[in-house]
Amino acid sequence: MRSSIRVVGAGVLLGTLLFGAHVAAQQAAPPVATVAATPSRWQEQVDRLDEAYRGRMLTANDPRSNWIAGQLDRGDIEAQVRHFAAARVAAPDNRLYLASLATACLEPVQPRLPECESVDRLADWATRDTDNGWPALLLAERARKHKNPEAMLAFLQQAAGQPQFVEYWEAGSLEFWEAVRAIPLEAEEAAKLELAVMYAMTRSLAWPDAARATCMGSGQRVKEVRSACAQLGAAMRERGSTWMSRLIGARMVVANAGSADAVAAAETRVGSVRAQIAACSRSTGSILDGLEADDRAARAKSVAEWDRWLRREAAVGEARACEERLGSTSTAPSKAR
């Protein structure tokens, strides 16, 4: 699991991650590779912490450690699924672990891995997370691949009616932070936070590809599918827990609009989501400045504020937490746990 981690300055790193970095990560090159920024002053400590933590993950034996070991084992799908399954069994009520195993089992591996073959993990997620639209969208994509348009349409309609769209991205970010913060090595907490963010940034999500394949591709979609996709996109735009889900939802409405006027209105909503993302990022600038400050008290204050922010995101979702920070009056239900 050993790898080299290079950390850019904290302002670029954390600002990119926590306000839509995973949008960029899914649609373009990784943010760190495209940003010319001063390296972190904590790089030496980050490297030392990374090596120590990866060594600890070789003997992961609790749910959180198994989940993180699975995340760090991205190049080994068998090891990843094995770790996710161990976390899922040991903590059956944790939806982050449930969703992680379900999406890992979507990887086209032959022969099927035993942890994925014994239980339909996607259906298991859908059954145990009944208010969440993502499992239904992934089921729609599976039906599309199996050339079952009736089932695909039914699942798209089901997803559009769900009260929330939660990928547990925020909960995962908090898992990384709490685990890395607890490493028993003397190090700056700012360095630990930067390492936790680097771990979190490298995760991938399954649902964006499903959304594009079912509702945003260049192929022809019948009227009923376009209608279901437009409704699903509007639901994601209003009820997604992350900015990524809200932005892709807004684009999905554009892709399935039925008239020029509808396209123009939908494009306006895309612009509104982008403006919210930008405002959210600006609102955290003062927090970011302190992570590499010379003054220890300023660094401690910055870390403490980020800790509160990550916990609020995990509780209510990235977008809702930002709306609260900006004093928004939005009432869109968006729960991360």
N, C-alpha and C positions, 0 to 999 in steps of 0.2 A: 504493500500500500504506500510505499515511500514515493514522494513526489516533491518537486521543487516549487515553492510558493514565493512569488514576488508580490510585494504589497506596494501599491501606489499611495500617495498621500491620503490621509484619513478623510479629508473633505470630499475628494473625488470618489474614494472607495465606498464610504458609507452612504453618501448622498446618492450615488448611482444605484446601490443595491436596494435601499429601502424605499425609493420612490421610482419604481418602474424599471430597475436594472434588468429584471428578468424578462421584461418586454424586449430590451435590446439583446439580451442573451439568446432569446429564442429566434429572433428575426435577423440578427446580424452577427458580426464577430463579437467575441467576449469583450465587455467594457474595458478590462484592464489592458487588452491588446491594442485598443484603439485610442487610449488616452495618454497624451504626453504629459506626465506629471512627475514631480519630485518624489523619489522613493521615500517610503516611510522611515522615520528616524528609528523605528523599532524593528527594522528588518532582521537584525541579528537575533533579537529575542523571539521574534515570530518564527524564525527557522528552528531555533532550539525547542520552542514549545511544540511546533509541528512534529518534529522528530520524536519527542517524548510522547505526544498524544497518540501518534500512529502506532508506536510500540505498545502502548496500553491497549489499543484496539485489537491487537493480535490475540488477546485473551478475553475478549468481550463476553460477559456472562450475566448481564442484566438488560432489561428491555431498551433503555436509552442507549447503552453502549452498543448493543446489537444493531439498533437502527442507524446509529452514526457509522458503525463499521460497514454497514451495507451502503451507505451513501459514499463512503470513501473507497468502496470496492466497485466503482462504476465500470471498470474495465473487465470485471469478472462476474458475469451475470449469475453464474451458479452460486458463487460466494455471496453475492448481493441478496439473492432470493433466500438463501439459507439464513442469513442474518435477519432479514425482514420477517421471515416466518417465525423465527425464534422470538422476536420482539412482539409479533402479533399474538402468539400463543401465550406468552407470559403476561401481556397486558391487553386482554381482549376488548376492553372498552375504549382503548386509545384509537381515535379515528385517524390520526396521523399515520400510525403504523398500519392500520387497516388499508388506507388509501395507497401507501407506499408499496405494500405487497401486491395489491391489485394491479397497479400500473406496471410494476416490474414484471409481473406475469404476462403482460401483453407483448413482451419481447418475443419475436418469432424464433424460438429455440427448438431445434429438433435433435433428439427426441424431447418431448415435453419434460420439464423438470418435475420431479415427484411432488414438490410442494405446490406446484401449479396444477398438476394433473389430478391430484386427490380432491380438490375443491375448485369450483368455478369462482376464482377470487374476485372477479369483477362483479358477478351477481351477488356474492357475499357482501361486498362493499355497498352495493345498491340496496340490499335488504336491511343492512344495519345502519345506513345513513340516509334515511328515507326523505329527508327534507332537502337534500343536496342535489343540485342539477347535474353535477359533473359525471357521476356514474351513468346516468341515463344518456348523456351525450356520448360517452365512450361505448355504451351498448348500441347506440345508433350507428356509430362508426363501424363497430363489429358487424352489424347487420348489413351495412353497405358493402363491406368486404366480402360477405357471404352471399351477396346478390339477392338480398331479401328487402326490397324497397318498402313493402308494407310495414315490416317490423321497424325499419329505419325511421319512417314517418311517425310511427306510434311513439318511439322513444324520443324523437325530437320534440313532439308535442308534450310528452311527459316532462322532459327537461325544462321546457318553457314555463311550465306551471309550478315549478319548485320555488319555495320561498327564499332559497339562498344558493350561492355558488361558492363553495369553499374548497380550495385545494390544500389547505393547511400549510401553505408556504410560511405564514407568519409563525405558526406554532413550531415549525421546523427550525426557523431562525432562532427562536428562543431556546430550543433544545440544544443547539450548537453552543450558544452563548453560555448557558448554565453549565454545560459539560466542560467547556474549555476554561471557564472561570475557576472551576474547581480543581484544575491541574495543580498538584502539590509542588510547584516550582516557583521560586522567587522570580517574579517578573512584573513589569508594569501592567496594570489592568488594561491600559490602552492597547498594549501589544496583544493581550489575550482577546480583546474585543475585535481587533483587526484580523486576527487569525480566525475567529468564529465567523466573521463576515466573509472571509475568503472561502471557507468551507461552504457556507450557505450559498454563495454566488454560483457555485459550479453545479447546482442541482438542475435537473431538467423536469419538464412537465409533459404529460401525454395529451392533455385535452386540447392545447392549441392546434396541434396537427389534426385532431379529430374535427375541430370546428372548421378548419380550412377545407378539409376533405369533403365534409358533408354539406357545408353551407356557403363556402366562399371560393370553390374551385371554378375553373373556366368552363367546365362541362355544363350542359343544359340541365336545369332543374324544373320539374313540373310545378304547376301553380301551387298545389297543396304543400309541396316541400318548401317552396320559396316563402309561402305564408308562415309555415312553422319556423323556418329559419329566421325570418324577420321578427317573429314574436320571441324566439329564443334570444336573439341578439339584444332586443330591447330589455328583456329580463336580466341578462348579463350586465348590460350597461347600467342598470339601476340597482341591481342587487349583488353584483360581484364583490367578493371580499377584497380583492386586490385591484390595483390600477390596471394590471395586465388584462384581467377578465373584463373590466369595464371598457377598456379601449378596444379590445378585439370584439366585444359585443357591439359597440358602436359601429365598427367597421362592418360587422356582419349585417346590420340593418341597411347600411349603404349598398352592400352587395346584393341584397334581395328586395330593394325598394321597387315598387311597381310603376313609378312615373318619375318624370324629371323633377317635379315639385317635391316628391317624396325623397328623392336622392339629395336634393339641395337641403332639405330640412335635416336629413340624417347626417350630412356632412357638417352642418352647423353643430350638431350634437357631438361629433367627433372632436371638433375644435374646442368645445366646452370641456370635454374630458381632458384634452391635452393641457388646457389652461389650468385646470384643477391640479394636474400632476406638477406643473411648473410652480404653482403657488405653494404647494405642499413642500416641494424641494427647497424653495426660498425660505420657508418658515423654520427650517432646521439648520440654516447656515451657522447661526451663532453657536449651536451645540457642537458642530463639527470642528470649529476653529480650536476648541480647547484640547482635543485629543493629543496633539503634538506640541502643546504649549510648553514653555520652559518651566512655568510655575506648577508645582505638584498639585496644589489646591485647585488650580484651574482644570488640570487633567482629571482629577477625582470628580469634580463637579460635572464635567462633560460625560464621563463614564456613567455616573449616577443618572443623569438625564436620559442617556441612551438606554440604560437598563429600564427605566420607567416607560420609555417609548416602546421598546420591544415587548414588554409585558402588556401594554395596552393594545398593541397590534394583535398579539396572540389572543387577547380576550374578545376583541370586537372586529378585527380585520384591519388591513392596511388602510383602505379607503375611508372607512368610518373613523378610524383613529385620526386620520388627517383632517377629515371634516370637523371633528371635535376641536382639533387644534386651531383650525381656521375660524371656528365659531359658526360652522355651517348649520343650517336648519334642516338639512336632509333627514328624511325619516326612513330611508331604505334599510330594511333589515339585513344585517351582514355580520354573522357570527363566525368566529374562527374556531371554536371548539364546540 
